[in-house]
Amino acid sequence: MIEITNRKKHPVQLVVRSKTAPRAFTTLNIPGIGAGNNVYYLEDERTTEYVERVKDMGLITTKQVPNKHKGE
C-alpha cells in the first residue's frame, strides 16, 4: 500500500484506477491539512503516473507501507 499525505492547505485531486472497472479511472480528492483527513491509503495496483507527477510538484508525499491483513 501507498500512504499519500497532502502537504498543502488546499485539496489535491488525483487520477487513480477504479476499484470496480479494471480499465476505468476515477478521481480522488484528498483534503488539505486543516481538515484533519489529509492521509489516504492507496493500493499499489491503483496508482498511476499522475500520482508521481503530483509528487514531483511537491503537493503530496508518498510512503510505502506494508499491507494490513485481516488476521493481524
VODREN-914834 format. One record per atom (N, C-alpha, C, O): residue in one letter; atom name; x, y, z. Coordinates in steps of 0.001 Angstrom, whole numbers, plus 524288, in hexadecimal, padded with zeros to 5 digits. Example, Ala and Ser with C-alpha at 12.3 -4.5 7.8 and 13.67 -1.06 7.14 Angstrom:
! VODREN-914834
+------+------+-------+-------+-------+
| kemi | nupa |  east | north |    up |
+------+------+-------+-------+-------+
|    A |    N | 83386 | 7E9C6 | 81E78 |
|    A |   CA | 8300C | 7EE6C | 81E78 |
|    A |    C | 83390 | 7F31C | 81E78 |
|    A |    O | 8379C | 7F309 | 82111 |
|    S |    N | 83232 | 7F736 | 81BA8 |
|    S |   CA | 83566 | 7FBDC | 81BE4 |
|    S |    C | 83264 | 8001E | 81EBE |
|    S |    O | 83461 | 80472 | 81F67 |
+------+------+-------+-------+-------+
! end
This chain:
! VODREN-914834
+------+------+-------+-------+-------+
| kemi | nupa |  east | north |    up |
+------+------+-------+-------+-------+
|    M |    N | 8034A | 7FB69 | 80000 |
|    M |   CA | 80000 | 80000 | 80000 |
|    M |    C | 80373 | 804D0 | 80000 |
|    M |    O | 807F9 | 804AF | 801A1 |
|    I |    N | 80132 | 80905 | 7FE25 |
|    I |   CA | 803E2 | 80E04 | 7FDF5 |
|    I |    C | 800ED | 811D4 | 8016A |
|    I |    O | 7FC30 | 81272 | 800DF |
|    E |    N | 803B1 | 81460 | 804F1 |
|    E |   CA | 80168 | 81867 | 80839 |
|    E |    C | 80249 | 81DA9 | 80590 |
|    E |    O | 806C0 | 81F46 | 804CB |
|    I |    N | 7FE10 | 82053 | 8042A |
|    I |   CA | 7FE59 | 82563 | 80197 |
|    I |    C | 7FCC6 | 8298B | 80581 |
|    I |    O | 7F893 | 82941 | 807D4 |
|    T |    N | 80026 | 82D6D | 8063C |
|    T |   CA | 7FF1E | 831A9 | 809E5 |
|    T |    C | 7FF12 | 836D1 | 806ED |
|    T |    O | 802C3 | 83812 | 8041D |
|    N |    N | 7FAD7 | 839CD | 80793 |
|    N |   CA | 7FA71 | 83EFB | 8053E |
|    N |    C | 7FD71 | 842C5 | 808AF |
|    N |    O | 7FC82 | 84307 | 80D65 |
|    R |    N | 80109 | 845B6 | 80662 |
|    R |   CA | 8044E | 84948 | 80962 |
|    R |    C | 80277 | 84EEB | 80922 |
|    R |    O | 804B1 | 85248 | 80BBF |
|    K |    N | 7FE7B | 85003 | 80612 |
|    K |   CA | 7FCBA | 85564 | 8054E |
|    K |    C | 7F790 | 85661 | 80825 |
|    K |    O | 7F518 | 852B9 | 80A0E |
|    K |    N | 7F5F7 | 85B49 | 80868 |
|    K |   CA | 7F115 | 85CB0 | 80AF8 |
|    K |    C | 7EC57 | 85BDB | 80783 |
|    K |    O | 7E7F3 | 85BA9 | 80976 |
|    H |    N | 7ED23 | 85B5D | 80274 |
|    H |   CA | 7E8CB | 85AA7 | 7FED6 |
|    H |    C | 7E867 | 854E5 | 7FD4B |
|    H |    O | 7EC46 | 85211 | 7FDA0 |
|    P |    N | 7E3CF | 8531E | 7FB9E |
|    P |   CA | 7E33F | 84DA7 | 7FA05 |
|    P |    C | 7E647 | 84C81 | 7F505 |
|    P |    O | 7E724 | 84FF4 | 7F1C7 |
|    V |    N | 7E7DF | 84794 | 7F479 |
|    V |   CA | 7EAB0 | 845C6 | 7EFDF |
|    V |    C | 7E769 | 84191 | 7ED45 |
|    V |    O | 7E558 | 83E18 | 7EFE0 |
|    Q |    N | 7E6F3 | 841E7 | 7E820 |
|    Q |   CA | 7E3EC | 83E19 | 7E529 |
|    Q |    C | 7E7AD | 83A95 | 7E22B |
|    Q |    O | 7EB19 | 83C7B | 7DF5F |
|    L |    N | 7E709 | 83565 | 7E2C3 |
|    L |   CA | 7EA56 | 83189 | 7E028 |
|    L |    C | 7E70E | 82E25 | 7DC93 |
|    L |    O | 7E271 | 82D43 | 7DD9B |
|    V |    N | 7E966 | 82C41 | 7D865 |
|    V |   CA | 7E6DF | 8288F | 7D4E1 |
|    V |    C | 7E920 | 8232A | 7D612 |
|    V |    O | 7EDD3 | 8224D | 7D58E |
|    V |    N | 7E5B7 | 81F85 | 7D7AE |
|    V |   CA | 7E759 | 81A33 | 7D90A |
|    V |    C | 7E3DB | 8164B | 7D63C |
|    V |    O | 7DFCC | 817B8 | 7D416 |
|    R |    N | 7E56F | 8116A | 7D645 |
|    R |   CA | 7E240 | 80D56 | 7D3E3 |
|    R |    C | 7DD85 | 80C2D | 7D74D |
|    R |    O | 7DDCE | 80C7F | 7DC17 |
|    S |    N | 7D938 | 80AD9 | 7D4D6 |
|    S |   CA | 7D45A | 809BA | 7D795 |
|    S |    C | 7D49E | 80461 | 7DA39 |
|    S |    O | 7D74E | 800DD | 7D857 |
|    K |    N | 7D1DB | 803C7 | 7DE90 |
|    K |   CA | 7D18C | 7FEB3 | 7E135 |
|    K |    C | 7CDFC | 7FAED | 7DE54 |
|    K |    O | 7CEF1 | 7F637 | 7DE5A |
|    T |    N | 7C9E4 | 7FCEC | 7DBDA |
|    T |   CA | 7C5F2 | 7F985 | 7D982 |
|    T |    C | 7C737 | 7F7E7 | 7D3F8 |
|    T |    O | 7C6B6 | 7F34D | 7D2AA |
|    A |    N | 7C8D3 | 7FB7D | 7D0B2 |
|    A |   CA | 7C9EE | 7FA4C | 7CB37 |
|    A |    C | 7CFDF | 7FA1D | 7CA72 |
|    A |    O | 7D291 | 7FDD1 | 7CBEB |
|    P |    N | 7D1F2 | 7F5F3 | 7C833 |
|    P |   CA | 7D7A3 | 7F563 | 7C7DA |
|    P |    C | 7DA54 | 7F94D | 7C441 |
|    P |    O | 7DEE6 | 7FA8D | 7C513 |
|    R |    N | 7D796 | 7FB43 | 7C047 |
|    R |   CA | 7DA11 | 7FED3 | 7BC96 |
|    R |    C | 7D832 | 80473 | 7BD29 |
|    R |    O | 7D980 | 807BE | 7B9E9 |
|    A |    N | 7D539 | 80597 | 7C127 |
|    A |   CA | 7D312 | 80AD3 | 7C1EA |
|    A |    C | 7D654 | 80DDE | 7C5ED |
|    A |    O | 7D929 | 80B9C | 7C917 |
|    F |    N | 7D5D4 | 812FD | 7C5AF |
|    F |   CA | 7D875 | 81672 | 7C955 |
|    F |    C | 7D46F | 81991 | 7CC5B |
|    F |    O | 7D009 | 81A4D | 7CA8E |
|    T |    N | 7D5ED | 81B63 | 7D0E6 |
|    T |   CA | 7D294 | 81EA4 | 7D41E |
|    T |    C | 7D5F0 | 822C4 | 7D6C7 |
|    T |    O | 7DAB8 | 8224B | 7D6EC |
|    T |    N | 7D377 | 826C6 | 7D8DE |
|    T |   CA | 7D669 | 82AD4 | 7DB94 |
|    T |    C | 7D612 | 829F8 | 7E170 |
|    T |    O | 7D239 | 827E6 | 7E374 |
|    L |    N | 7DA19 | 82B92 | 7E40E |
|    L |   CA | 7DA73 | 82B0E | 7E9B6 |
|    L |    C | 7DBCD | 83069 | 7EBE0 |
|    L |    O | 7DFC9 | 832AE | 7EA6C |
|    N |    N | 7D88A | 83270 | 7EF50 |
|    N |   CA | 7D97F | 83781 | 7F1C1 |
|    N |    C | 7DB8E | 836A9 | 7F744 |
|    N |    O | 7D8FB | 83439 | 7FA84 |
|    I |    N | 7E03B | 838B4 | 7F84A |
|    I |   CA | 7E28D | 8385D | 7FD7F |
|    I |    C | 7E232 | 83DBF | 7FFF1 |
|    I |    O | 7E456 | 8417C | 7FDCE |
|    P |    N | 7DF83 | 83E42 | 8046F |
|    P |   CA | 7DEDB | 84362 | 806E4 |
|    P |    C | 7E40C | 845BB | 808A2 |
|    P |    O | 7E7FD | 842FE | 808EB |
|    G |    N | 7E40C | 84AC5 | 809CA |
|    G |   CA | 7E8BA | 84D82 | 80B81 |
|    G |    C | 7EA16 | 84C66 | 81129 |
|    G |    O | 7E76E | 84964 | 813CE |
|    I |    N | 7EE3D | 84EDA | 812FA |
|    I |   CA | 7F04E | 84DE4 | 8183A |
|    I |    C | 7EC59 | 84F3F | 81C75 |
|    I |    O | 7EBD4 | 84C4E | 8203A |
|    G |    N | 7E992 | 8538A | 81BF9 |
|    G |   CA | 7E5F8 | 85546 | 8200A |
|    G |    C | 7E14A | 851BB | 820D5 |
|    G |    O | 7DECF | 851FA | 824F1 |
|    A |    N | 7DFFB | 84E6C | 81D05 |
|    A |   CA | 7DB6C | 84B0A | 81D68 |
|    A |    C | 7DC55 | 84662 | 82105 |
|    A |    O | 7D894 | 84411 | 822EF |
|    G |    N | 7E141 | 844FC | 821FA |
|    G |   CA | 7E26A | 8409C | 82571 |
|    G |    C | 7E236 | 83B4F | 822CD |
|    G |    O | 7E375 | 83763 | 8254A |
|    N |    N | 7E0B3 | 83B0A | 81DE2 |
|    N |   CA | 7E060 | 83618 | 81B03 |
|    N |    C | 7E41B | 83631 | 81663 |
|    N |    O | 7E2B9 | 83455 | 8122C |
|    N |    N | 7E8C3 | 8384B | 81710 |
|    N |   CA | 7EC40 | 83907 | 812AA |
|    N |    C | 7EFAF | 8344A | 8117E |
|    N |    O | 7F37C | 834CD | 80E98 |
|    V |    N | 7EE7A | 82FB3 | 813A4 |
|    V |   CA | 7F15A | 82AE9 | 81294 |
|    V |    C | 7ED9D | 826FE | 81010 |
|    V |    O | 7E93E | 8263D | 811EB |
|    Y |    N | 7EF62 | 8247C | 80BC9 |
|    Y |   CA | 7EC36 | 820A1 | 80904 |
|    Y |    C | 7EFA5 | 81BF8 | 807BD |
|    Y |    O | 7F425 | 81C9D | 8062D |
|    Y |    N | 7ED87 | 81741 | 80868 |
|    Y |   CA | 7F055 | 81275 | 8072A |
|    Y |    C | 7EE44 | 8104D | 80207 |
|    Y |    O | 7E997 | 80F54 | 8017F |
|    L |    N | 7F1C2 | 80F8D | 7FE3A |
|    L |   CA | 7F062 | 80DE6 | 7F8FA |
|    L |    C | 7F318 | 808BB | 7F7C7 |
|    L |    O | 7F7B6 | 8080E | 7F8EF |
|    E |    N | 7F031 | 80518 | 7F573 |
|    E |   CA | 7F27D | 80017 | 7F3F6 |
|    E |    C | 7F674 | 800F1 | 7EF97 |
|    E |    O | 7F5DE | 80487 | 7EC70 |
|    D |    N | 7FA77 | 7FDAA | 7EF66 |
|    D |   CA | 7FEA5 | 7FE42 | 7EB88 |
|    D |    C | 7FCA8 | 7FDDD | 7E5F5 |
|    D |    O | 7FE86 | 800B2 | 7E28D |
|    E |    N | 7F8ED | 7FA70 | 7E4F1 |
|    E |   CA | 7F718 | 7F99F | 7DF9F |
|    E |    C | 7F3A1 | 7FE0D | 7DDA5 |
|    E |    O | 7F26A | 7FE30 | 7D8FE |
|    R |    N | 7F201 | 801AA | 7E0FE |
|    R |   CA | 7EEAD | 8060C | 7DF66 |
|    R |    C | 7F1BE | 80AFD | 7DE31 |
|    R |    O | 7EF70 | 80ED5 | 7DC74 |
|    T |    N | 7F6C8 | 80B04 | 7DF09 |
|    T |   CA | 7F9E6 | 80FB6 | 7DE27 |
|    T |    C | 7FABE | 810AC | 7D851 |
|    T |    O | 7FAA7 | 80D01 | 7D535 |
|    T |    N | 7FB8E | 81591 | 7D6DB |
|    T |   CA | 7FC6D | 81717 | 7D16D |
|    T |    C | 80113 | 81AD5 | 7D131 |
|    T |    O | 80348 | 81C4F | 7D533 |
|    E |    N | 8027E | 81C4F | 7CC76 |
|    E |   CA | 806D1 | 82004 | 7CBCF |
|    E |    C | 80553 | 82577 | 7CDB2 |
|    E |    O | 808C1 | 828AE | 7CEB5 |
|    Y |    N | 8003F | 8268E | 7CE30 |
|    Y |   CA | 7FE81 | 82BA4 | 7D024 |
|    Y |    C | 7FFE3 | 82C67 | 7D5E2 |
|    Y |    O | 800E5 | 830C9 | 7D796 |
|    V |    N | 7FFF1 | 82831 | 7D8D4 |
|    V |   CA | 80178 | 82887 | 7DE56 |
|    V |    C | 8072F | 82A29 | 7DEB2 |
|    V |    O | 8088A | 82D7A | 7E1E7 |
|    E |    N | 80A88 | 827E5 | 7DB78 |
|    E |   CA | 8100D | 82950 | 7DB78 |
|    E |    C | 810DE | 82EF2 | 7D99A |
|    E |    O | 81455 | 831A7 | 7DB8B |
|    R |    N | 80DBB | 830B2 | 7D5E2 |
|    R |   CA | 80E2B | 83607 | 7D3ED |
|    R |    C | 80CCD | 839F8 | 7D830 |
|    R |    O | 80F7E | 83DE9 | 7D8C6 |
|    V |    N | 808AA | 838F4 | 7DB28 |
|    V |   CA | 80723 | 83C80 | 7DF6A |
|    V |    C | 80B2D | 83C50 | 7E3CA |
|    V |    O | 80C2C | 84042 | 7E65B |
|    K |    N | 80D79 | 837CB | 7E4A0 |
|    K |   CA | 811A3 | 8374E | 7E88C |
|    K |    C | 8165B | 83A9C | 7E700 |
|    K |    O | 818AC | 83D36 | 7EA50 |
|    D |    N | 817CC | 83A87 | 7E1F8 |
|    D |   CA | 81C32 | 83DA4 | 7E01A |
|    D |    C | 81B26 | 8437F | 7E082 |
|    D |    O | 81ECE | 84693 | 7E106 |
|    M |    N | 81632 | 8450E | 7E049 |
|    M |   CA | 814C7 | 84A95 | 7E0F3 |
|    M |    C | 8153F | 84C51 | 7E69F |
|    M |    O | 81569 | 85101 | 7E7AB |
|    G |    N | 81578 | 848AD | 7EA48 |
|    G |   CA | 815F5 | 849FF | 7EFCE |
|    G |    C | 810CF | 84A9D | 7F2A0 |
|    G |    O | 810B9 | 84C8B | 7F708 |
|    L |    N | 80C7F | 84908 | 7F03B |
|    L |   CA | 8076B | 8499D | 7F2C1 |
|    L |    C | 80651 | 8453E | 7F6AB |
|    L |    O | 803AD | 84620 | 7FA96 |
|    I |    N | 80850 | 84091 | 7F5A4 |
|    I |   CA | 80764 | 83C18 | 7F90D |
|    I |    C | 80C8E | 83963 | 7FA35 |
|    I |    O | 8107C | 83A43 | 7F793 |
|    T |    N | 80C73 | 83615 | 7FE36 |
|    T |   CA | 810CE | 83288 | 7FF3B |
|    T |    C | 80EA5 | 82D04 | 7FF40 |
|    T |    O | 80A27 | 82C28 | 800BE |
|    T |    N | 811CC | 8294F | 7FD9C |
|    T |   CA | 81028 | 823D7 | 7FD93 |
|    T |    C | 81409 | 820A9 | 800B4 |
|    T |    O | 818AC | 821E7 | 80101 |
|    K |    N | 811F9 | 81C78 | 8030F |
|    K |   CA | 8153B | 818F1 | 8061D |
|    K |    C | 81318 | 81371 | 80567 |
|    K |    O | 80E5D | 8129D | 805A7 |
|    Q |    N | 81685 | 80FBA | 80486 |
|    Q |   CA | 814F4 | 80A45 | 803ED |
|    Q |    C | 8141A | 807EF | 8095B |
|    Q |    O | 81798 | 80829 | 80CA7 |
|    V |    N | 80F89 | 805B6 | 80A4F |
|    V |   CA | 80E4F | 8032F | 80F46 |
|    V |    C | 80CB7 | 7FD88 | 80E3B |
|    V |    O | 80A9E | 7FC62 | 80A0F |
|    P |    N | 80DA8 | 7FA02 | 811E4 |
|    P |   CA | 80C15 | 7F490 | 81101 |
|    P |    C | 80630 | 7F402 | 8110D |
|    P |    O | 8036B | 7F6F8 | 813A2 |
|    N |    N | 80452 | 7F024 | 80E23 |
|    N |   CA | 7FEB0 | 7EF0E | 80DF2 |
|    N |    C | 7FCDD | 7ECFE | 81333 |
|    N |    O | 7FFA1 | 7E9FE | 815C0 |
|    K |    N | 7F843 | 7EE95 | 814CA |
|    K |   CA | 7F5F6 | 7ECC6 | 819B6 |
|    K |    C | 7F259 | 7E834 | 81885 |
|    K |    O | 7EECA | 7E8AC | 81552 |
|    H |    N | 7F340 | 7E3D5 | 81B13 |
|    H |   CA | 7F005 | 7DF37 | 81A4C |
|    H |    C | 7EBE2 | 7DEFC | 81E8C |
|    H |    O | 7ECA6 | 7E10C | 822D2 |
|    K |    N | 7E787 | 7DC7F | 81D61 |
|    K |   CA | 7E31C | 7DC62 | 82101 |
|    K |    C | 7E459 | 7D97C | 82611 |
|    K |    O | 7E258 | 7DAF3 | 82A2F |
|    G |    N | 7E787 | 7D57E | 825E3 |
|    G |   CA | 7E894 | 7D25A | 82A82 |
|    G |    C | 7EC71 | 7D4C9 | 82E45 |
|    G |    O | 7ED40 | 7D2AE | 83284 |
|    E |    N | 7EED5 | 7D91A | 82CE4 |
|    E |   CA | 7F2E8 | 7DB49 | 83034 |
|    E |    C | 7F128 | 7E014 | 83316 |
|    E |    O | 7F431 | 7E25B | 8360A |
+------+------+-------+-------+-------+
! end
